Amino acid sequence: MLPVMLLISISLGLIPLAGIAWIIVTGTITTVDGLFECLIMLSISGIFFLNVFWELRDHGLLRKSKAAEPAKTPPPSEES
């Protein structure tokens, strides 16, 4: 089920990006309608890509960064 869900989310995330490219190509990016359409499409695309990120993270397919690891306790210092 994971590959199907990922493919659907990726394709539904790329479609609004293609719409933004179309708005830029046609030159309507400078209108108020074009700007709002771009904002709406970016938010839709961001939601779907966030879903992809969460699915990959939940299934352990993303590498954890070293900053996310708990800090190691330093060895006890020798006091004389």
N, C-alpha and C positions, 0 to 999 in steps of 0.2 A: 504493500500500500504506500510505502514511503516514496518510491520513485514516481508513482503516478501523481501523488500530491505535490511533490517538488516540481514536476514538469508543468502541472497546471498553474501552480503559483508563479513559476518563472515566466511562463507565457503570458499570464494575466498581468505580470509586472512589466513586461516588455511592450505590450500593446500601447499603454499610455505614453511610453517614451517615444514610440513611433509617431503618436499623435502630436507630441511636442515638436518633433523634427518636422512634421508636416506644417505646423503653425509657423515655424521659423522659415521654412522654404517658401511658403506663400507670402510671407511678409506681414502677417497680421499680428505679429508679436508686439508691435508698437501700439496696438489699440488696447483699450481697457478690457474688452472681451478676451482678447488673446492672452493678456497677462493673467486674468482670472482662470481661463481654461488651463494655462500652464501650471498654475498653482494647484488646481484641483487634480490634474493628471499626475503631478509630482507626488501629491499626498496619496493618491490611489496606488501608484507604483511603490511608494515607500512602505505602505501597509503590506502589500504582497511580498516584497523583499524582506520585510521584517518577519513575516511568516516563514519564509525560506530559511532565514537565519536561525529562528527558534527550532525549526524541525531538524536542521543539521546539528545544532548544539545539543538538543535532547537525545539524539541518536549517537552522539560522540564522534561525529565526523569532522568537527572543527577542533583544531589543536588548541589547547589551553595555553595562554601566555604565562610567562614566568611571574608576572606581576600578580596573577590570580592565585598562585601557590601561597600557602601560609609561610610566614617567615620562620626560618630555623632559629632555634634558640642558640645563642653563642655558647661555646664551652665555658664552664665555670673558670674564672680566673684564679690563679694560684696566689693566695695572699700569704706572706711569711710572717 
